Amino acid sequence: MGLPQSNSFILKERLILRVEMPGPPPFVRIICTQLSCYIQRYNGPWRQDFYTLKISSTSNTLNHYETMHQDIFERFQRYNTVSQPRITQSFTLATNFDQQRFRQLLLHFITQNNLPLRLTESQSFRELASYLNSRVQHGSRRTLSRDIEAAYTLAKGALHQQLQDHISKRGYISLTTDTWTSPAYKEFAAVTVHYIDSNWIQFSQLLGLIHLQEVQHTGEYLARVLRNITDEYNCTNAVFAITRDNASANDVMIQKFEENNTTLSISTTQYPTKFTCINGDVRCFAHIINLAAQELVKQLKVEPSDTESTYAYIYGYAEVIPTSERVISTLTKVRF
């Protein structure tokens, strides 16, 4: 719900306050804002409730100002001309509600904040939604799950069409792929696509998030997973480069992906350059730096000794450096 904006003199001058009351059914309460109402009336300022969606009478409002606030009422009479809208129009309660739009916004809220689907069945959430609009129809987690599937199908179709438009103009694409394990000990592989269109606009989209079913993630298996994704979007011929980390299984994956592409009947006119390991295999530079940094830190670590005598305490064995020159010489060898 929401109260519409109005050019009413009384509202513009903040002489009356409009308040939406929850109901049910929802209604509008108008309250006089004059300080004299708070002082002269023991039960609070003058107010009036309207239980219809459109206020049809303002006689009580005008009578109150004519009786209690005559100076303001005279100003209103001078301002209120034929061209001004009726005062009742400013109190119309907005009741436009789109159930389909509500489901779309709810889906966006759940997915963007990574919330559980059971939230839509929560009693407190339903009370909140009903407070905002009593006509909302609450759905179950199954309804929300179907909405997610429908949204995914639409987004996937739009991405497929977008790629085909780019490929039809002899455009190439690059892929990035990586695997990881979720906190629930499920292993996934992600594949993203990147390209620059004819207008020099860069695009990056997620092609797929695949649940890896096989226990051993061999290079052959990862190559099949990657090929299935590119075939699903009909963009295997357009792959020019693949960025991956330095795992040994990825070496085999890249080789198998190249071997499988040699069996494709690629048009040399549309794709004069096809994917090869020599030109298209891009190792993730950030991963290389990470491996180098880990190896460096490993060399700086002190490895524990297996000999018990190494940690034996000998009374009086501690040495006190007698001269300051040796202290300075030792400190100069320390590097931060």
C-alpha positions in Angstrom: 0.0 0.0 0.0 0.9 3.6 -0.2 -0.9 7.0 -0.1 -0.6 8.9 -3.4 0.9 12.3 -3.7 -1.5 15.2 -3.7 -1.5 18.9 -4.5 -4.1 19.6 -1.8 -3.5 22.9 0.1 -4.2 21.3 3.5 -1.7 18.5 2.8 1.0 20.8 1.3 0.8 23.0 4.3 0.9 20.0 6.6 -2.4 21.0 8.3 -3.6 17.4 8.3 -1.6 14.2 8.7 -2.7 11.1 6.8 -1.9 7.7 8.4 -2.4 4.3 7.0 -3.9 1.9 9.5 -3.4 -1.8 9.1 -7.0 -3.0 9.7 -8.2 -5.4 8.5 -9.5 -4.0 6.4 -6.9 -1.2 5.9 -8.2 2.3 6.4 -7.0 5.9 6.5 -6.9 8.1 9.6 -6.5 11.9 9.3 -5.2 13.9 12.3 -5.2 17.6 12.8 -1.7 18.9 13.2 -2.5 22.2 15.0 -1.0 22.6 18.4 -4.2 24.1 19.8 -5.9 20.7 19.2 -3.4 19.1 21.5 -3.9 21.8 24.2 -7.7 22.2 24.1 -8.7 18.6 23.7 -8.0 16.3 26.6 -8.2 13.1 24.5 -5.7 14.2 21.9 -6.0 16.1 18.6 -9.0 15.9 16.3 -9.1 12.8 14.1 -11.3 11.0 11.7 -11.2 7.5 10.3 -12.3 6.6 6.8 -13.1 2.9 6.2 -13.7 3.2 2.5 -11.0 3.1 -0.2 -12.0 6.5 -1.3 -13.1 9.3 1.0 -16.4 10.6 -0.1 -17.0 13.4 2.4 -14.8 16.1 3.9 -17.5 18.1 5.7 -16.3 17.1 9.2 -12.8 18.1 8.3 -13.8 21.5 6.9 -16.2 22.1 9.9 -13.4 21.4 12.3 -11.1 24.0 10.7 -13.9 26.5 10.4 -14.7 26.1 14.1 -11.3 25.6 15.7 -8.9 27.2 13.2 -10.8 29.9 11.4 -7.8 31.8 10.1 -6.5 28.7 8.4 -10.0 27.9 7.0 -10.1 31.4 5.4 -6.8 30.8 3.8 -8.0 27.5 2.4 -11.1 29.1 0.9 -9.0 31.7 -0.9 -6.7 28.9 -2.2 -9.4 26.4 -3.2 -10.5 27.4 -6.7 -12.3 25.5 -9.4 -8.9 24.3 -10.9 -7.9 22.7 -7.6 -8.6 19.0 -7.2 -11.2 18.0 -4.6 -9.8 17.5 -1.1 -11.2 13.9 -1.1 -8.8 12.9 -3.9 -5.8 13.4 -1.6 -7.2 10.8 0.8 -7.6 8.0 -1.7 -5.9 4.9 -0.5 -3.6 3.2 -3.0 -4.7 -0.4 -3.4 -3.0 -1.6 -6.5 -1.4 -5.0 -5.7 0.1 -7.5 -8.2 0.4 -11.0 -6.9 2.7 -12.0 -9.7 5.0 -9.0 -9.0 5.1 -9.9 -5.3 6.3 -13.5 -6.2 9.0 -12.0 -8.4 10.2 -9.7 -5.7 10.1 -12.5 -3.1 12.1 -14.7 -5.4 14.7 -12.0 -5.9 14.8 -11.3 -2.1 15.4 -15.0 -1.3 18.0 -15.7 -3.9 20.0 -12.4 -3.5 20.3 -12.9 0.2 20.9 -16.7 0.0 18.0 -17.4 2.3 16.3 -20.8 2.8 13.1 -21.5 0.8 11.3 -22.4 4.0 11.2 -18.7 4.9 8.1 -18.3 2.8 6.3 -20.7 5.2 7.4 -18.9 8.3 4.5 -17.6 10.4 6.3 -14.4 11.3 7.2 -13.7 7.6 3.6 -14.3 6.6 2.4 -11.9 9.3 4.8 -9.2 8.0 3.6 -9.7 4.4 -0.1 -9.6 5.4 0.5 -6.4 7.4 1.9 -4.8 4.2 -1.1 -6.0 2.2 -3.9 -8.1 3.5 -4.6 -9.5 0.0 -1.3 -11.2 -0.4 -1.5 -14.9 -1.2 1.1 -16.9 0.6 2.9 -19.7 -1.2 4.8 -22.8 0.0 8.4 -23.6 -0.6 7.4 -25.8 -3.5 5.8 -22.8 -5.2 9.0 -20.8 -4.6 11.0 -23.7 -6.0 8.9 -23.8 -9.2 9.4 -20.1 -9.5 13.2 -20.5 -9.3 13.1 -23.2 -12.0 11.0 -21.0 -14.2 13.3 -18.0 -13.7 16.3 -20.2 -14.4 14.8 -21.5 -17.7 14.1 -17.9 -18.8 17.6 -16.7 -17.9 19.2 -19.7 -19.6 17.3 -19.1 -22.8 18.2 -15.5 -22.8 21.9 -16.3 -22.3 21.8 -18.9 -25.1 20.3 -16.4 -27.5 22.9 -13.8 -26.5 25.8 -16.2 -27.2 24.3 -17.3 -30.5 24.0 -13.6 -31.6 27.7 -13.1 -30.8 28.8 -16.3 -32.5 26.8 -15.6 -35.6 29.0 -12.5 -36.1 32.1 -14.8 -36.0 32.8 -14.0 -32.4 35.0 -16.1 -30.2 34.6 -16.8 -26.5 36.9 -17.6 -23.6 36.1 -19.9 -20.6 37.2 -20.1 -17.0 36.6 -23.2 -14.9 37.3 -24.2 -11.4 36.2 -26.9 -8.9 35.7 -26.7 -5.1 34.0 -28.4 -2.2 31.0 -26.9 -0.4 30.6 -26.9 3.4 28.2 -29.8 2.9 31.0 -31.8 1.3 29.5 -31.7 -2.2 31.9 -31.0 -5.0 31.0 -28.6 -7.9 32.6 -27.3 -11.0 31.8 -23.8 -12.4 32.2 -22.6 -16.0 32.0 -19.0 -16.9 32.1 -17.4 -20.4 33.8 -14.1 -21.4 33.9 -12.2 -24.6 33.9 -8.7 -26.1 31.1 -7.9 -28.5 31.3 -5.9 -31.7 30.7 -2.7 -29.7 33.7 -3.4 -27.5 31.6 -4.2 -24.4 32.9 -7.0 -22.2 30.5 -9.7 -21.0 31.0 -12.3 -18.3 28.3 -14.8 -17.5 28.0 -18.1 -15.6 27.4 -20.9 -18.0 26.9 -23.7 -15.4 27.4 -24.9 -11.9 27.7 -28.6 -12.1 27.5 -31.1 -9.3 30.4 -33.5 -9.8 29.0 -37.0 -9.3 32.1 -39.1 -9.8 34.4 -39.7 -6.8 37.6 -39.3 -8.8 37.8 -36.0 -10.7 40.0 -37.3 -13.5 41.0 -35.1 -16.5 38.8 -37.2 -18.8 35.8 -36.7 -16.5 36.3 -32.9 -16.2 36.7 -32.7 -20.0 33.4 -34.4 -20.5 31.7 -32.0 -18.0 33.2 -29.0 -19.8 32.2 -30.3 -23.2 28.7 -31.0 -22.1 28.3 -27.4 -21.0 29.6 -25.9 -24.2 27.5 -28.3 -26.3 24.4 -27.4 -24.3 24.9 -23.7 -25.3 26.0 -24.7 -28.8 29.3 -22.7 -28.4 32.0 -25.4 -28.5 33.2 -24.3 -31.9 33.7 -20.7 -30.7 35.9 -21.6 -27.7 39.3 -19.8 -28.1 40.9 -19.9 -24.7 40.3 -21.7 -21.3 41.7 -20.4 -18.0 42.2 -22.9 -15.2 44.4 -23.6 -12.2 47.5 -25.7 -12.1 46.0 -29.0 -10.9 47.4 -32.0 -12.9 43.9 -33.1 -13.7 43.3 -29.9 -15.6 46.3 -30.6 -17.8 44.6 -33.8 -19.0 41.2 -31.9 -19.3 42.7 -29.3 -21.6 44.3 -32.0 -23.8 41.1 -34.1 -24.0 39.0 -31.0 -24.8 41.4 -30.3 -27.7 41.2 -33.9 -28.9 37.5 -33.9 -28.9 37.3 -30.7 -30.8 39.3 -32.2 -33.7 36.3 -34.5 -34.4 34.0 -31.5 -35.0 33.2 -30.4 -38.5 34.3 -26.8 -38.0 33.8 -24.4 -40.8 37.2 -22.8 -41.5 35.5 -19.8 -43.0 33.6 -19.0 -39.8 36.2 -20.3 -37.4 39.7 -20.1 -39.0 41.3 -20.6 -35.6 40.2 -23.5 -33.3 41.1 -24.2 -29.7 44.6 -25.7 -29.1 46.5 -26.3 -25.9 49.5 -24.3 -27.2 47.5 -21.1 -27.9 44.4 -21.5 -25.7 45.6 -23.0 -22.5 45.8 -20.1 -19.9 47.1 -20.9 -16.5 45.6 -18.8 -13.7 48.4 -16.4 -12.8 46.9 -15.7 -9.3 47.0 -19.4 -8.6 50.7 -19.5 -9.6 51.5 -16.6 -7.2 49.6 -18.3 -4.4 51.5 -21.6 -4.9 54.8 -19.7 -4.9 53.9 -17.8 -1.8 52.9 -21.0 0.0 56.2 -22.6 -0.9 58.1 -19.6 0.4 56.2 -19.6 3.7 56.9 -23.3 4.0 60.6 -22.7 3.7 60.5 -20.2 6.5 58.7 -22.4 8.9 60.7 -24.2 11.6 60.1 -27.9 11.3 59.7 -29.7 14.7 62.5 -32.2 15.6 61.8 -35.8 16.3 64.8 -36.0 18.7 63.7 -35.5 22.3 67.2 -34.1 23.3 66.6 -31.2 21.0 64.2 -29.6 23.6 66.1 -30.7 26.7 66.8 -28.0 29.3 70.3 -27.8 30.6 70.7 -25.7 33.8 73.1 -22.8 33.3 73.4 -23.4 29.5 71.9 -20.1 28.6 74.5 -17.6 27.3 74.6 -13.9 27.9 76.1 -11.9 25.1 78.9 -9.9 26.8 79.5 -7.2 24.3 77.2 -4.8 22.6 78.9 -5.3 19.3 77.7 -8.9 19.1 74.1 -7.7 19.9 74.3 -5.1 17.1 75.7 -7.7 14.7 72.9 -10.1 15.5 70.1 -7.5 15.2 71.4 -6.4 11.8 70.8 -9.9 10.4 67.1 -9.7 11.2 64.9 -8.6 8.3 61.3 -7.7 8.5 
